[in-house]
Amino acid sequence: MVEMAYKPRVTRLVRRAEEEGCVVVDGVSVLVEQAKYQFATWTGGCRAPQGVIERAVREELKRQEGQ
């Protein structure tokens, strides 16, 4: 199951799918994959720094949760 929402990280749909034993791709993972493809598109095919993108997304979401 692929969840597009990333806030909250664990939605009711994600929770239910996990309970049913489904493979789940969360919204943060989807967001990171979208960012990688956009990076490649806008830079003429350069490979995106996945680790940097993942870290930035997770840090920003964590910062927003603390507000």
C-alpha positions as CSV (number, residue, x, y, z in Angstrom):
1,M,0.0,0.0,0.0
2,V,1.4,3.4,-0.9
3,E,0.4,6.4,1.4
4,M,0.9,9.8,-0.1
5,A,0.3,11.8,3.1
6,Y,3.4,12.4,5.2
7,K,1.8,14.3,8.1
8,P,0.9,12.5,10.3
9,R,3.6,9.9,9.5
10,V,1.4,7.0,10.5
11,T,-2.2,7.5,9.2
12,R,-5.1,5.3,10.0
13,L,-4.7,3.8,6.5
14,V,-1.0,2.9,7.2
15,R,-1.9,1.5,10.6
16,R,-4.6,-0.7,9.1
17,A,-2.5,-1.9,6.2
18,E,0.3,-2.8,8.6
19,E,-2.2,-4.7,10.8
20,E,-3.3,-6.6,7.8
21,G,0.3,-7.5,6.9
22,C,0.5,-5.4,3.8
23,V,3.8,-3.9,2.6
24,V,3.6,-0.2,3.2
25,V,5.4,2.7,1.6
26,D,4.9,5.7,3.7
27,G,4.4,9.3,2.6
28,V,7.9,10.4,3.5
29,S,9.4,7.7,1.3
30,V,7.2,8.9,-1.6
31,L,8.2,12.5,-1.0
32,V,11.9,11.6,-1.1
33,E,11.4,9.6,-4.3
34,Q,9.6,12.6,-5.9
35,A,12.4,14.9,-4.9
36,K,15.0,12.6,-6.4
37,Y,13.2,12.6,-9.8
38,Q,12.6,16.4,-9.7
39,F,16.3,16.9,-8.9
40,A,17.4,14.8,-11.9
41,T,14.9,16.6,-14.1
42,W,16.0,20.1,-13.1
43,T,19.7,19.4,-13.2
44,G,19.8,17.7,-16.6
45,G,20.0,14.2,-15.2
46,C,22.4,14.6,-12.2
47,R,21.9,11.9,-9.6
48,A,20.2,13.3,-6.5
49,P,21.9,13.0,-3.1
50,Q,19.2,10.7,-1.6
51,G,20.8,10.7,1.9
52,V,20.8,14.4,2.1
53,I,17.2,14.7,0.9
54,E,16.0,12.1,3.4
55,R,17.8,13.8,6.2
56,A,16.5,17.2,5.3
57,V,12.9,16.0,5.0
58,R,13.0,14.1,8.3
59,E,14.7,17.0,10.1
60,E,12.1,19.5,8.8
61,L,9.2,17.3,9.8
62,K,10.6,16.8,13.2
63,R,11.1,20.5,13.6
64,Q,7.5,21.1,12.5
65,E,6.3,18.6,15.1
66,G,8.0,20.5,17.8
67,Q,6.3,23.8,17.0
